[in-house]
Amino acid sequence: MVNLQVEISSGEAGAERILRFRLGEHTHEVAENLDQWHGEGYRYFKVRTADNRLYILRLDEARGSWDLTMFKTPSSGLSKALHQR
């Protein structure tokens, strides 16, 4: 299992946004928060990092833990769906 740590900040009108996240030993700076939505007991965040990769991160609100749900690299054009627990 890969360790995922997320740093968030409250933006305008109290909306949270991701500033950066650490996946394993690598820190990814978030260039843009693209979307955010709620599921039952979860919140999802779609972000673009400084290296132009797309990630969807999921917050388990009850446990306060994060999962990497999907990422897409600009060179491959392929999405990789993940579910890590």
N, C-alpha and C positions, 0 to 999 in steps of 0.2 A: 504494500500500500504506500502511495506517495503522500508525503506530508504537505498539506496545503494551508497556508496562513494568509489571511486577507486583511489589508488595512483599508478602512472605510472612513469617510468624512460626511458630515451633513452638509448638503448644498442648499440651494434656494428652496424656500418653503419646507424645509426639513427633510427633503428627499435625500436619501443616502446615495453616495457614489463611491466607487472603488478607486483608490489612489494607486495602489500597487498590490501585488500578491507574490508570495514566495511558493514556488512549486518545487519540492525537493530542495536542491541546493541553488536554484536559480531564482533571482528576483526579476519580476516583469513589471515595468512601469506602464501604467495605463495612460494612453494618449486621449482616449475618448470613451465615455460611457454611452453606449448606443441605445440600450433598452433595459427595462426592468419590469418584471411581472410577478404575480403571486400565484402559487399553487396551494393545494391543501397542506398547510403546515410548512411550506417552503417559500422562499423568494429566489427568483432567478435574476441574474445580471448578465447582460451581453456587453462585452467590452472589446475594444481594439487596443492592442499594446503598441508601444513605440516602434517595434519591429514589424508592424502591420499585420499581426496575427489576430484572429478573432477567437474569443473564448466565451463560453457560457459557464458561469459558476453558480452553484446552487447552495443556498444557506438553509440548513435544517433549523428552523426557528426554535423548536423545543430543545434541541441538544446544543445549539449554538455552534455547530460544526459545518464546515464547508466541503463541497465536492466539486470536482471538475466534471462537467457534463459533456462538453464538446469543445473542440478546437479546430481551427482551419488555418493552414499556412498559405501565404499568398502564392508561392511557387507551385504548389501541388494542385491547387484548385479543388482539393478533396477535403471533405469534412470527416472528422474522426469522432464518432459518438462514443462516449465513455460513460461508465457508471462505476465509480470507485467507492468502496466502503471499507 
